[in-house]
């Protein structure tokens, strides 16, 4: 990806942004915040620092700077007026230490355990956290001055809903696999290998002939998925999209099947589309599935086969910290998926039943999770960012 140096002098304000390199959820939320901000203020240059895993899904208005370090950027004479971080605690701490006004967005305040006590960036100017319906109570390590916000959902959704109609619906199934990688998970093929064949066979049986896949697929996975789709006479596209493109694909899909990342759960729920929840990839996915089920019920949800995950043990480890729980989670899931062939059908029966269940749920019920949480989070963060920028001048 070509990068360009950015200057704080070309426009009135210059801000840097970053998101955690863990899947695509952080960058997806960041993309929605940037969309909300730029829809109101056009006097700000935005540069992305780090965020290697998710920078490709951000808007073209966001310029990648030539360094991944905020401190190096400042040393080079490009001091931002503000730094916005989505779950990237380290860059938030660096900004605060350098006296740069900073806004930190915590997407998962219900997840953190003892291990995260040193991780929390307590000295930022604004610590915002998503207050999500159905999830566990906020972790006690979240600062007492933290401010709750609603769900960060694509702010252009309302515009699409106003202009949408049945004639715009397309008869494709959408499979959301997400970023797949994290600091502790280097095998991005295992989950895809476990899931894809069962999904393809099930949608074919239910009469779908097109499948669009959003995911950070490796070349091996892309090739294998293409062969599976071809063998089942399913037209297939796979790749990554920007935040707004993601929302539009969800809105137009006849059926959505997705891993239970929080941003996926919120975005799909807000759309009201029939939704099959696939097995979790990590501890956050297990926690989020439980929270979602408190609002929506367990219907249309697919689980790993019995005995793959010890849920009680996972919950015990979660109290110690996210990485401790994920070490166990990834180890057992990687061991399980390593023994599967690409054309396995181990989840076929569950996926098929979940499709039928998802189609039977009224759209107003499908929207419960997002509607009970609220959908103005992107706009709220944008407003706080603007307030802090003004204080910096």
N, C-alpha and C positions, 0 to 999 in steps of 0.2 A: 504494500500500500504506500503510495507516494505521500510524503509528509512535507509540510511547509512551516516556516517560522512565522509566528504570529506576533503582532505588535500591539501593545496596549494604547498606542497613540493614534491608530487609524480611526477609532471610534471613541465614544465617551467613556465606555467601561470595558474592562477585560477581565473575564473570570475563567478559572480553570475548573475542570470537572474530572471526576474519576469514579470508577465502580470496581467492586471486588471481583477478582478473577476466579469466580466460582459459578460455573454454569453461565446462563444468559440472563437470569432474573434481575441482577443488579443493573446491567446495562439496559435491559428493557424498561425498568423503572426510570432510569436516568433519561432515556430517550423521551419518555412521556413528559417528564419534568421540563426538559429543554423545549419540547413542542409547546407546552403551556406558556413558558416564559417568552419565547420568541413570538408567540401570537399576540402578546401585549406590548413588548418592548423590542425595538429594532436597533437600539443604540449600543448593543453589547456584543463584543467579540468573544466567542467561546472556544477554548482549546482543551483537548482531552489529554490527560496525563496518565500513562500506564494503561490499565484496562485492556490488555492485549487480547484477552479472550472475547470480549464483547464489543470492541470498537467498530467492527464492521456492520453492526446492526444499528448504529447511531445515524442521525440525520447528516446529510452532506454539509449542512451549515456548521457542523462541529469540525474543527480543524485539528488534526493530530500534530502536536508539537514535536520537535526533533529530539526531545529527550523524554525519558520515562520518569525523570526525577523532578519533583517540584522545586527542591533546593537548587538543582543545577539550572533550572529555568530562571529562577530569581538571580542566581549568580551571573547569568548571561544578560541581565538587564531587563528581563521581562517579568516584572513583579505584578501579579494579578491583584485586582481590587478585592477579590473574594475567591475562595475555593469551596466548591460543592462536592461532597463525597457521599456516594451511596454504598454503605457497608464497607468502604475502604478506610478502616480506622487508622492505618499507618499514615496515609497522606493527610488525613484530618489532623493528626497529632503534629505532623511536620508544619502544616499551615499555622496552627495555633502557636507553636513554638517560635515561628518567625514573625508573629504579630500580624499575620494575614487573617482577615475576618473569614470565618469558616462556618459552614452549615453541614451538619452530618445527618443523614437519613438512615434510620434503622428499620429495615423491612421485617425483621424477625425478632422483635423484643421478647417474645414468649419462649424463645428457644434456648437462651443462654444459660450455661451452668457455671460452676465455680471457676473453671479454666478461663473464662472470659473476663474476669475481674480486671486484669491488667490490660486487656484488649480495649476496653471501653474508652473512647476519647472524651473525657469529662470536661476538658477545657475549651471545647468549641463554643462559638457564640450562640449557636442554636442546635440543639439536639432534638430532632423530630423522630417520632416513631409511628408506624402504622398500627392503628388500633383495630384489630380484625375480629369480626364476629365469630364466635365458636371456639377461638383458640384459648389456650391456657392463660392464666394470669401473667401479667408482665413480670419478667425476671427482676428480682430485687437488685441486680447489679446495674440496671438502667438508672441513670441519674435522676434524682428527685425533681430537678428542674426541666426534665424532658417534656416535650409538648406533643400530645397525640394529634395525629392527622388521619383522614380517611384513606381509603385504598387509592393507590397510584395506578390509575387506569388511563389508557389512551384518551386524551382530552378531545380528540376528533370523533370519538364514538357518537356523541349526540348529533353531530352534523350528519353522520352516515345514517343514523336511525331516522332522522327527519326526512331524508330523501330515499330511504330504502323501501322496497316493495317486493312482493313475491316474484315479480319478473326478474329480479336481480339475483335470486337464489340459484346457485349452481349445484348440479348433482355430483359433487365430489365429496369424498371423505377426507378429513384433514387429520394427520397424525403429528402430534407435537412431542418431539423428543428432547428439545432444549439443547443447552450447551454441552452436556454430557461429561465435561472435564472439570476437575477441581484440583487444588493442591495435593489432595490425597488420593484422587482417582485418576490414574493414567490410562486405564483401559476403557476407551469410549466405544468399543465394539460389543462388549459383553451384553449390555442392556439392549442394544439394537438387535443383536442376535437372538436374544430370548423372546423379544416382543413381536418382531415384524411379521414373521411368517403366519402366526396365529391371527394377527390383525388382517393381513391381506386375504387369507382364506375366509375369514368371517365376513368381511365386507363384500367379497365376491358372492358368497352364499346369500347375502341379503340384497343383492342386485346392484351394487355400486361397481362402476367400471373405471373410475378415476380416483387416484390417491395423490394428495399433495403432502409432502413430509417436510416439516420444519425442524432442522436439527444440524448439529455440528458433526456431520458424518465423516469418517475417514474414507480415503479412496477404496479401501477394502470393503467397508460397509456399503458405500454407494454402489459398487459393482455387484455385491451380493444381493442387495435389496432390489436392484434393477432386474436381476435374474429371477428373483422370487415373483416380482410383479409380472414379468413377461410370461413366466410359466403359468400364471393364473389369469392371463389375458387382462391385466389391469394396467391402464395408462398411468405412468408415475412421473412425478417431478419431486426432486429433493434439493434442499439448500437452506440458505438463511435469508431473512428479510428484515427490513427496518421495523421499528415499533409500530408505526402507522400501517405499514403494509401487512404486518401480522394481524392487527385488529380487523382490517378489511377482509383478509382471508378467513378469519374466524366467522365474521358476520355472514359471508356468502356460502359457507360450507353447509352441506345437508346434514353432516354428522361430524363431530369432533371427538377424537380419541387422544388422550394426552397423559403424560407423566404428571404427578401432582405437585409441580412447582407452584409456589404461591402466586406468582404473577400470572401463570397459566390459569389457575383456579379462578382468580378474580376476573380476568379478562373474558374467559369463556362463560362464566356465570353471568356477567354483565350483558353478554350478547343474547342470552336466552336460547342458544343453540343446543340441540341434543348432545349430551356429553358423557363419554365413557372414561372413567378415571382408571388409568393403568397403574400397575404396582410402583411403589416408590423406588427411587434410586439411592436415597441417603436418609439420614435421620430426620432432616427437616421435612422430607416428603412424608415420612410416617406420621410425624406430629401434625402436619397440615392436613393429611387425610383424615385423621381423627377429628380435628376441628371442623373440617368441612362436613363430615358425616353428622356432627351434632346439629348442624343447620339443615342439611339436605337429606339425611338418612344414608344408609349404606347401599341403597339400590344403585345399580349401574356402576359398581366399583369392582375392579379385578384385583385379586390378591396373589401374592406368591404362593406356590404350593405349600401345604402344611409341613412344618419342620425346617423350612429354609431359614427363617428368622425367629429367634427367641425374643418375643416382644417384651416380656418382663425384664429380661437382661438388658435389652436395648434401652428401656426406660431407666433402668438403674444407672447405666453408663451415661445417659444424657444428663443426669444431675451433676456429673463430674465435668462435663464440657462437650461441646459439639465435636471437636476433633477426636476425642476419646470414643464417642459413640460411633462416629463415622469410620474409624479404624476397624471396628468390629463389623459394621454394616457392609463396607466395601469388601472386606475379606471374605465374608460368607457369601455375598452375592457374586463376587468374581469367581469363587470356587464353584458355585452352582452353575453359572452361565458358561464357564469354560468347558463343561462337558456336553453342551448342547450344539447340535448341528444348526446351520442357518435355516434349513427347511423344517425345523421341529414344529410341532403343533401342541405343545404342552399347555398352552393357555387358551386353546381354540374354543372349548366349550364355554369357559367363563366369559370370554370376549363376546361370543355369539349371544349369550343370555344378556349380557350387559348392554349390547346394542338394542335389543328388544325393549329392555327396561328403560333405557335412555329416551327412546322414541315415544314411549308412553307417558312420560312426565310432562305436564303442561308447562308452557314456556314461562308463565308467571312464577311457578315453583322453581324452575331452573335458575331464575334470577335471584333467589332468596339470599344466597351467600353474599353476593356483591351489594344488593340493595340494603341489607341489614348493616353492612359495613360502611356504605357511602362511597361515592366515586369521585370526590373532589380533591383527592390527595395531591395530584400533580399541580393543580392550580394553587393549592395551599402552600406547597413547597416553593413554587415560583414567587409567590407573594413574600414569603419570608426571605428568600434570596434577595429580592429587590430592596426590602427594608434594610438588610445588612449592607448591601452595596452603598446605599445612600448614607449610611452611617460611616462608611469608609472614606467618604469624600470630604 
